[in-house]
Amino acid sequence: MQGLANMSLSDQLVGFSSLRFLLGAAEAGVYPGMIFYLTFCATLAGAFGGAIAYGVGHMNHAGGLQAWRWLFILEGLPCILLAVALVLFLPSYPERAGWLSDREKTILKESFGRNMARGDDKLNWGDAKATLKEGRLWMHYVIYLCVGIGVSSLSLFAPSIVQGIGYEGLNAQLFTIPPYACAYVVALGTAKISDRYTCRGLVAAACGFTGFVTFLVPACVPTASLHLRYAMLVLSTCATFSSLPALCAWVSDNVHNTTAASLASGLNIAFTGPGQIIGVWIYQNDQLPRYQTGHAVNAASQFVAMVLSLGLWFYYRRRNANLGPNEQQWIP
């Protein structure tokens, strides 16, 4: 993440592109690691993205720096400080936490369940091969790819979409806050429901259906329907981002070995890469303000995610119906 801060010092395309490559390489392991770690222990950040951009927009030429340089500095420096703190204080496994008592370590390991790996366990080729050959896991990855198209395109083009609705300049950044703030609240609710009722697939399918409808409507309604189109932006953001907690947990829940789960979680997140590439190109400036192609592609991807989520939900329910007395349940 230090590259994020260093990018503010770059004046040439080659240097900027090189730092961006290093940032991507460093960031590649962040989300799989976070999901793998938090899955056994337990984002509002997106809601502040527009607010930060709006505030930084008023810092143009402050201290002799352009606003975009301040954006990289303000987002990069906290990452550097937090990374140091994580290295020093965040253990990989309970038995490595020096600030826990032996009793607390035992309680934590028992709460993680019988599938929790020990600190000295390593991913072996047998686990990796079995994970790569699981067809059902590839369905999970494709679902995440489809959702990733919506996540990346909204993250990049939300200000442009808002501008197409009728807001301009810094106000376009400001009006991206409500969709993300609402998505944060809805994501908490869907995560709670999917965990409490063990219905990851149904939650993901419901989000996919909502995303399908709310992406399709803006591509079809007249451009003068500004309030309706903004409402659809709020709902589509809620639907797209709120499926992520259930989808991330769903993969780890159904890999009954945590060393293999680390590979499955990594592959799941890796499939957002192609989704991000697609998301970058679907919102085209010559289609402003309706963005028919972008909304249509997002609607189609959400529909595919919905169908595959329902398929996996039925699959896991059928497998549970045929389980033996001592076999572990699958999470539908």
Beta strands, then each sheet from edge to edge (+ up, - down):
end
